Amino acid sequence: MTDVTSAKSSRRPHHWRRDLIELAALFTAVAVADAIANLIGHQPDGPYLLIASALALTATAAFHTWWARRHSHAPPPDTAGASNPHGSATQPLAAGVCPAPVTGSGETALWRMRTTVRDAPGSLAALCIVLAEHRIDILTLQTHPLAQGTVDEFLLRAPATLPAAQLTRAISAAGGSSTWIERADAHDLVDAPTRVLGLATRTALDAAELPLALRQLLGRCTIHSLPAVSVTGRATGETAPVEGVLEETVMRLRDPSGGVITVERSYLPFTPTEFARARALVELDARLGPRVPRSEHVLTLPEGNEITVRRADSADLEAARAMHDRCSEQTLRLRYHGPVRDADRYLDHLLSPRFGRTLAVQTASGRLVALGHLLWDGDETEVALLVEDDWQRRGIGSELLARLVALAVEAGCESVYAVTQASNTGMVAAMRALSLPLDYQIEEGTLVITARLNAAPVRALPLPPHQQAHH
C-alpha cells in the first residue's frame, strides 16, 4: 500500500496558478507599504505607525503560513467511505484474508452461519468483505471441503439490530449458496477441536453419552438407536456397514451394541467432515466396550432404613427380573401399559446405556427395589419409574424422578415426559412435586405429563429434609 500511495503522490499536478497569485500579492503588498511609508514618514507619529504596520504584517504572515501548512497536509475526502465505512472496496485483499471489522458499541448477538462457496481464490475474501460492511466480527471459521465447492461455517458477532434475512441476502450476493443461519450462545464460543475432545472424553467415561455427544457434535438433529433384535426376540433387519452410510441429510452408523444409529437433520445436509467425526466417536465407543460410571449415594428413609441410589446397566438384568417377580400385576400394568407377561422383555432394552440412563435403588442387603429410567426418544426424553410394592409411598419414586430430571437438564434436554394412567396418583404427585411447568394430555385413559426444563438449573432440585445423601 505504501508504494501505491507514493506513486499517486508523484503524479499530483503542480499548482502554478496559486504560486503566481501569491507572488503578485507580495509585490502589491510591497508597493502599498512603500506608498504608506512615504505618506506618513514625515508625520509626527510616523515612526510609531510604521512599527504598528510591521507588527500587523508579521502577524498576518504567520497566520497565513500556519493556515496553509495545516490544509496542505489534510487528507483528501474519502468518497468511498460513504458506501464502505471500512474502505474494503478500495483496498485489495489477498484470497482468504479477512479485513479487520469495526465493532460498534451497541448491543450484539451471536450467530452460527453456514454457506457453500465455489472452491476458487477470492471466494472467502468476498464473504469477509460483506461481513465487514455489515460491522460483523468473525469469531471462528471452519471449512468443510466438498467434491464441488466448500462449506464455510462461521461463528459471528453481529449488531443486534441486523436481521438474519438481510445478512442472508448479502451473503448470497457475494457468491454464497444454501446459506443457513441460526442464533448461537456462549457454548458455541468453544473452538471445534476442544469441543470434540470434550465429547470424546464424556463418551469414554459413559456409554450412555454417545447419543448426546452426537447431537452436540452435529447440532440440531434427531437420533434414533434401532436394535437388531426387537423386545419380542425377532430380528429387525436394522444394520449398517462398518464404515457407515452418508445420504445427504441422513447418516447411518453401526451400533457397537448391535443394530444401527440413525442421525437425521432435515434442514441441512451433512458434510463428509461431520460424517468422519461422528464415525470416529462411534469407533471410540466400540473399542471401549460397555461401561457405566460407578457412583453410589446412600439415603436415609423416614423410618430409618438406608437405601443406595446408583447407576444400573445390563449387569443388573437378573436382579431386575427378580424384582419383577415380587411386584404385583397392578404395579407392572401401571408401569408398562400392556400385558404383564411381556414386562421382562423390556428390561434388556431399558437397561442398555445406548437408549438412556437407568438409576437403581437397592437396600442394605443388596436387593433391588426400584428402577428409574431416562430414555432418549429421538428429539424427546421419557422418564419412567418402577417401585416394588412393599417400598412404595416412602419417597423413593420422588427421589428417583428428581435425580432423573437433573440428569436431563445436565444433558441439555428441553423437556421430559411420563406416560402413565390417570389412576396412577403416585406418578402424578411425583411430577407435580418437581415444581416445573407441566402439560397434561389424556387420550383413552392414557395420561402423558410433560415437564418443561428450560428454566430448571442443573442439579438444583432439592432433596427432602429426611433424605440427605451420605458419600
C-alpha positions in Angstrom: 0.0 0.0 0.0 3.0 2.4 0.6 4.2 2.1 -3.0 0.8 2.7 -4.4 0.4 5.9 -2.2 3.9 7.2 -3.3 3.1 6.6 -7.0 -0.2 8.6 -6.6 1.7 11.4 -4.9 4.4 11.7 -7.6 1.7 12.2 -10.3 -0.1 15.0 -8.4 -0.2 18.2 -10.6 1.8 21.3 -9.6 -0.5 24.3 -8.6 1.5 27.0 -10.5 -1.5 29.3 -10.7 -1.7 29.6 -6.9 2.1 30.4 -6.8 1.7 33.2 -9.4 -1.2 34.7 -7.4 0.8 34.7 -4.2 3.8 36.3 -5.9 1.6 39.1 -7.4 0.0 39.7 -3.9 3.6 40.0 -2.5 4.6 42.7 -5.0 1.4 44.6 -4.4 1.9 44.5 -0.6 5.4 45.9 -1.0 4.2 48.7 -3.3 1.4 49.6 -0.9 3.8 49.6 2.1 6.2 51.9 0.2 3.4 54.3 -0.6 2.3 54.4 3.0 5.8 54.9 4.3 6.3 57.9 2.0 2.9 59.3 3.1 3.3 59.1 6.8 7.0 59.0 7.2 7.2 62.8 7.5 4.3 63.0 10.0 5.0 63.5 13.8 3.7 60.0 14.7 5.0 58.4 11.5 7.6 56.1 13.2 5.0 54.6 15.5 2.6 54.0 12.7 5.3 52.2 10.7 6.2 49.9 13.7 2.5 49.1 14.1 2.1 48.2 10.4 5.2 46.0 10.6 3.7 44.1 13.5 0.4 43.7 11.8 2.1 42.4 8.6 4.2 39.9 10.6 1.1 38.6 12.5 -0.8 38.2 9.2 2.1 36.4 7.5 2.4 34.0 10.5 -1.3 33.2 10.4 -1.2 32.6 6.6 1.7 30.2 6.9 0.0 28.2 9.7 -3.2 28.0 7.8 -1.5 26.9 4.5 0.5 24.2 6.2 -2.5 22.7 8.0 -4.7 22.4 4.9 -1.9 21.4 2.5 -1.4 18.2 4.7 -5.1 17.3 5.3 -6.0 14.0 3.7 -8.4 14.1 0.7 -12.0 13.3 1.5 -12.8 9.5 1.4 -15.6 9.3 -1.1 -15.6 5.5 -1.0 -16.0 5.5 2.7 -19.6 6.8 2.4 -20.6 3.5 1.0 -18.0 1.3 2.7 -17.0 2.5 6.2 -14.1 0.1 6.3 -12.5 1.1 3.0 -12.5 -2.5 1.8 -13.8 -1.5 -1.6 -10.7 0.5 -2.4 -8.1 -1.8 -0.7 -7.1 -5.1 -2.4 -7.4 -8.2 -0.3 -5.5 -11.4 -0.7 -7.6 -14.5 -1.2 -8.8 -15.9 2.2 -7.7 -12.8 4.2 -10.5 -11.1 6.2 -10.4 -7.4 6.8 -10.5 -6.3 10.5 -14.1 -5.3 11.1 -15.1 -2.4 13.2 -17.3 -3.4 16.1 -19.9 -0.9 17.2 -20.5 0.0 20.8 -24.2 -1.1 20.8 -25.7 -4.5 21.7 -24.6 -7.5 19.7 -25.9 -11.0 19.0 -24.1 -14.3 18.3 -25.0 -16.2 15.1 -24.0 -19.5 13.6 -23.9 -19.4 9.8 -23.1 -21.9 7.2 -22.8 -21.3 3.4 -21.4 -23.0 0.4 -19.0 -21.2 -1.9 -17.0 -22.0 -5.0 -13.6 -23.5 -4.4 -11.8 -20.6 -6.1 -9.3 -17.9 -4.9 -11.1 -14.9 -3.5 -14.4 -16.6 -2.6 -13.8 -16.4 1.1 -12.5 -12.9 0.8 -15.7 -11.8 -0.8 -17.7 -13.2 2.1 -15.4 -11.4 4.6 -15.8 -8.1 2.8 -19.6 -8.4 3.1 -19.4 -9.3 6.7 -17.2 -6.3 7.4 -19.5 -4.0 5.6 -22.3 -5.1 8.0 -20.0 -4.5 11.0 -19.9 -8.2 11.8 -17.0 -9.8 13.7 -15.8 -13.3 12.7 -15.1 -15.3 15.9 -14.4 -18.7 14.4 -14.3 -20.2 11.0 -14.4 -23.9 9.9 -14.1 -25.2 6.3 -15.7 -28.4 5.1 -14.3 -29.4 1.7 -16.8 -30.9 -0.8 -16.3 -32.6 -4.2 -17.8 -29.4 -5.7 -17.1 -26.3 -3.6 -16.5 -25.7 0.1 -18.8 -25.3 3.0 -17.7 -22.4 5.3 -19.1 -22.4 8.9 -18.9 -19.1 10.8 -19.5 -18.1 14.4 -20.3 -14.4 14.1 -20.9 -11.4 16.5 -23.2 -9.0 14.7 -25.2 -5.9 15.7 -28.4 -7.0 17.5 -30.5 -4.9 15.1 -29.2 -6.7 12.0 -32.0 -9.0 10.6 -30.9 -12.5 9.6 -32.7 -12.2 6.2 -30.7 -9.1 5.3 -27.4 -10.9 6.1 -28.5 -14.0 4.1 -29.3 -11.8 1.0 -25.9 -10.1 1.3 -24.1 -13.5 1.5 -26.0 -14.7 -1.5 -25.0 -11.6 -3.5 -21.3 -12.3 -2.5 -21.5 -15.8 -4.0 -22.7 -17.9 -1.1 -25.4 -20.5 -1.6 -27.5 -22.9 0.6 -27.0 -20.4 3.4 -28.2 -21.4 6.8 -28.2 -19.2 9.9 -29.4 -19.5 13.5 -28.8 -17.9 16.9 -25.8 -19.1 18.9 -25.0 -18.9 22.6 -21.9 -18.8 24.8 -21.4 -22.5 24.5 -20.6 -22.1 20.8 -17.6 -20.0 21.7 -15.6 -23.1 22.3 -13.4 -24.0 19.3 -14.2 -27.2 17.4 -11.1 -29.3 18.5 -11.7 -28.5 22.1 -15.4 -29.4 21.8 -14.7 -32.7 20.0 -12.1 -33.7 22.7 -14.6 -32.9 25.4 -17.3 -35.0 23.8 -14.8 -37.9 23.3 -13.9 -37.7 27.0 -17.6 -37.9 28.0 -18.2 -40.8 25.7 -15.2 -42.6 27.0 -16.5 -42.3 30.6 -20.1 -43.3 30.0 -21.6 -45.3 27.1 -24.9 -43.5 27.6 -23.3 -40.3 26.4 -22.8 -41.4 22.8 -26.2 -40.2 21.5 -25.9 -37.0 23.4 -22.4 -36.5 22.1 -23.5 -37.0 18.5 -26.3 -34.5 19.0 -24.0 -31.8 20.4 -21.4 -32.5 17.7 -23.8 -32.2 14.8 -26.2 -29.6 16.1 -29.9 -29.8 16.0 -30.7 -33.3 14.8 -32.8 -36.4 15.5 -31.0 -39.5 16.7 -32.6 -43.0 16.8 -31.0 -46.1 18.2 -32.6 -49.1 16.4 -31.8 -52.5 17.9 -31.0 -55.5 15.8 -33.5 -57.6 17.8 -36.9 -56.4 19.0 -38.2 -56.8 22.5 -40.2 -59.8 21.3 -37.0 -61.5 20.1 -37.5 -61.0 16.3 -34.7 -59.8 14.0 -35.5 -56.2 12.9 -33.1 -56.2 10.0 -31.6 -52.9 11.1 -28.0 -52.9 10.2 -25.3 -50.8 8.6 -21.8 -51.4 7.1 -18.8 -50.9 9.4 -17.9 -47.7 7.5 -21.4 -46.3 7.8 -23.6 -44.7 5.2 -24.0 -41.0 4.4 -27.0 -39.9 2.4 -27.4 -36.1 2.3 -29.3 -35.3 5.5 -29.2 -38.9 6.9 -26.3 -40.9 8.3 -26.4 -44.5 9.4 -23.7 -45.8 11.7 -23.3 -49.3 13.0 -24.1 -49.5 16.7 -21.3 -51.3 18.6 -24.0 -53.0 20.8 -26.0 -54.2 17.8 -28.3 -52.5 15.4 -27.9 -49.1 13.9 -27.7 -45.4 15.0 -29.6 -43.2 12.6 -28.9 -39.4 12.6 -31.3 -37.2 10.7 -31.1 -33.4 10.0 -33.8 -32.2 7.6 -32.7 -28.6 7.3 -29.0 -29.1 6.3 -27.0 -31.8 4.6 -24.2 -33.5 6.5 -20.7 -32.9 5.2 -18.0 -35.6 4.8 -16.1 -33.9 7.7 -19.1 -34.2 10.0 -19.6 -37.8 9.0 -16.0 -38.6 9.7 -16.2 -37.0 13.2 -19.4 -38.9 14.0 -17.9 -42.2 12.9 -14.8 -41.6 15.0 -17.0 -41.2 18.1 -18.8 -44.4 17.4 -15.5 -46.2 16.8 -14.2 -45.0 20.2 -17.4 -46.3 21.8 -16.9 -49.7 20.1 -13.3 -50.0 21.3 -14.0 -49.2 24.9 -17.0 -51.6 25.2 -19.8 -51.5 27.8 -19.1 -49.1 30.6 -21.1 -47.1 33.2 -19.6 -44.8 35.8 -19.9 -46.2 39.3 -21.2 -43.8 41.9 -23.4 -44.5 44.9 -25.4 -42.2 47.1 -26.7 -43.5 50.5 -30.1 -42.0 51.6 -32.0 -42.4 54.8 -35.7 -43.0 54.6 -38.1 -41.6 57.2 -38.3 -44.9 59.1 -34.6 -45.0 59.4 -33.8 -47.6 56.7 -30.9 -46.8 54.4 -31.0 -47.2 50.6 -28.4 -46.8 47.9 -29.0 -45.0 44.6 -26.6 -45.8 41.8 -26.4 -46.2 38.0 -27.6 -49.5 36.6 -26.9 -51.4 33.3 -27.3 -54.8 31.7 -25.3 -56.4 34.6 -28.4 -55.8 36.8 -30.7 -57.7 34.5 -31.2 -60.8 36.8 -31.8 -58.6 39.8 -34.4 -56.5 37.9 -36.2 -59.7 36.8 -36.3 -60.8 40.4 -37.9 -57.5 41.4 -40.5 -58.0 38.6 -41.4 -61.3 40.2 -42.1 -59.6 43.6 -44.2 -56.8 42.0 -48.0 -57.1 41.7 -49.7 -57.2 38.4 -51.3 -53.8 39.1 -47.8 -52.2 39.6 -46.4 -53.8 36.4 -49.5 -52.7 34.4 -49.2 -49.1 35.6 -45.5 -49.1 34.5 -45.6 -51.0 31.2 -49.2 -50.2 29.9 -49.6 -53.6 28.4 -49.7 -57.4 29.1 -47.9 -58.2 32.3 -46.3 -61.3 30.8 -44.2 -59.1 28.4 -42.7 -57.0 31.2 -39.4 -58.9 31.3 -38.8 -58.4 27.6 -38.4 -54.7 28.0 -35.7 -54.9 30.7 -32.8 -55.7 28.4 -33.7 -52.7 26.3 -34.3 -50.4 29.3 -31.0 -51.3 31.0 -28.9 -50.7 27.9 -26.9 -47.5 28.2 -27.4 -46.9 24.4 -31.1 -46.0 25.0 -30.7 -43.8 28.1 -29.7 -43.8 31.7 -31.0 -46.0 34.5 -30.9 -45.4 38.2 -31.4 -48.4 40.6 -32.3 -48.4 44.3 -31.1 -51.2 46.5 -31.4 -52.0 50.1 -28.6 -52.5 52.7 -28.8 -56.3 51.9 -28.2 -55.6 48.2 -31.8 -56.3 47.0 -33.0 -54.2 44.0 -36.3 -52.5 44.9 -36.8 -49.7 42.4 -35.7 -48.6 38.9 -35.8 -45.2 37.3 -35.2 -44.7 33.5 -34.3 -41.6 31.5 -34.8 -42.7 27.8 -33.7 -40.9 24.7 -36.6 -40.9 22.3 -35.5 -39.0 19.2 -35.9 -35.3 19.9 -37.8 -36.1 23.2 -36.9 -37.6 26.5 -39.0 -40.0 28.6 -38.9 -40.7 32.3 -40.3 -43.9 33.8 -40.4 -45.3 37.3 -41.0 -48.8 38.9 -41.0 -49.2 42.7 -41.6 -52.5 44.3 -45.0 -52.7 46.2 -43.5 -53.0 49.7 -41.3 -49.9 49.1 -44.0 -47.6 47.7 -45.2 -44.4 49.5 -41.8 -43.8 51.1 -40.5 -41.0 48.8 -38.3 -43.3 46.7 -40.2 -42.5 43.5 -39.9 -38.7 44.0 -36.2 -39.1 44.8 -35.6 -41.1 41.6 -37.6 -38.6 39.5 -35.8 -35.6 40.8 -32.4 -37.2 40.0 -33.5 -38.2 36.5 -34.7 -34.7 35.8 -31.4 -33.3 37.0 -29.6 -35.7 34.6 -31.9 -34.5 31.8 -31.1 -30.8 32.5 -27.4 -31.6 32.5 -27.8 -33.4 29.1 -29.4 -30.3 27.7 -32.9 -31.7 27.3 -35.7 -29.1 26.9 -38.4 -31.3 28.4 -39.2 -34.7 29.8 -42.5 -36.6 29.6 -44.0 -39.5 31.5 -46.6 -41.9 30.1 -48.9 -43.5 32.7 -52.6 -44.0 33.6 -54.9 -41.4 35.1 -55.3 -43.6 38.1 -51.6 -43.6 38.9 -51.8 -40.9 41.6 -48.3 -41.6 42.8 -46.7 -40.7 39.5 -48.8 -37.6 39.1 -47.9 -36.4 42.6 -44.2 -37.0 41.9 -44.3 -35.0 38.7 -46.1 -32.1 40.4 -43.5 -32.2 43.2 -40.9 -31.1 40.7 -42.3 -27.5 40.8 -41.9 -27.3 37.0 -44.4 -26.2 34.3 -46.5 -29.2 33.4 -48.6 -30.1 30.4 -51.3 -32.8 30.6 -52.7 -34.8 27.7 -55.3 -37.6 28.2 -56.2 -40.0 25.5 -58.3 -43.2 26.0 -57.2 -43.4 29.7 -53.5 -42.9 29.0 -52.0 -39.8 30.6 -49.0 -38.0 29.2 -47.4 -35.5 31.5 -44.7 -33.2 30.1 -42.4 -31.1 32.2 -40.6 -28.2 30.6 -37.0 -27.8 31.8 -36.0 -24.5 30.2 -35.8 -22.7 33.5 -34.5 -25.5 35.6 -30.9 -25.2 36.9 -28.6 -28.2 36.7 -28.8 -30.3 39.9 -30.7 -27.6 41.7 -33.7 -29.8 42.7 -33.7 -30.0 46.5 -33.9 -33.3 48.3 -36.4 -33.8 51.1 -35.1 -32.9 54.5 -35.1 -36.5 55.6 -33.2 -37.8 52.5 -29.8 -36.2 52.7 -27.0 -38.1 50.8 -24.0 -39.6 52.6 -21.0 -40.3 50.4 
